Amino acid sequence: MLAAMAVPKSKSLMQHEQQSAGAIARYHHFIVLLQTKFVETLFVEVLRCY
């Protein structure tokens, strides 16, 4: 009985981890996008100074 109760729990836990991984991937993509945009803006500003 204990094993039968543990199975759905581990399944939902795996699903939760997959959702978390997806959220982290999106968040990381957003950060990379921001950094790229920031570097481009910085580069343009530096070029404008010279």
C-alpha positions in Angstrom: 0.0 0.0 0.0 2.8 2.4 0.8 4.5 1.7 -2.5 1.2 2.3 -4.3 0.9 5.7 -2.6 4.5 6.6 -3.4 4.1 6.1 -7.1 1.7 8.9 -7.9 3.6 11.2 -5.6 6.9 10.6 -7.4 5.1 11.0 -10.8 3.7 14.4 -9.8 7.1 15.4 -8.4 8.7 14.6 -11.7 6.1 16.6 -13.5 6.7 19.5 -11.1 10.4 19.3 -11.7 9.8 19.4 -15.5 7.7 22.5 -15.1 10.3 24.1 -13.0 13.0 23.2 -15.5 10.8 24.8 -18.3 10.3 28.0 -16.2 14.1 28.2 -15.5 14.8 27.7 -19.2 12.4 30.6 -20.2 13.8 32.8 -17.4 17.4 32.0 -18.6 16.5 32.8 -22.2 15.0 36.1 -21.0 18.2 37.0 -19.1 20.3 36.2 -22.1 18.1 38.3 -24.3 18.4 41.2 -21.8 22.2 40.9 -21.6 22.5 40.8 -25.3 20.3 43.9 -25.6 22.3 45.6 -22.9 25.6 44.8 -24.5 24.4 46.1 -27.9 23.2 49.3 -26.3 26.4 49.7 -24.4 28.4 49.1 -27.6 26.4 51.7 -29.5 26.9 54.2 -26.7 30.6 53.6 -26.6 30.8 54.0 -30.4 28.8 57.3 -30.2 31.4 58.7 -27.7 34.3 58.2 -30.1 
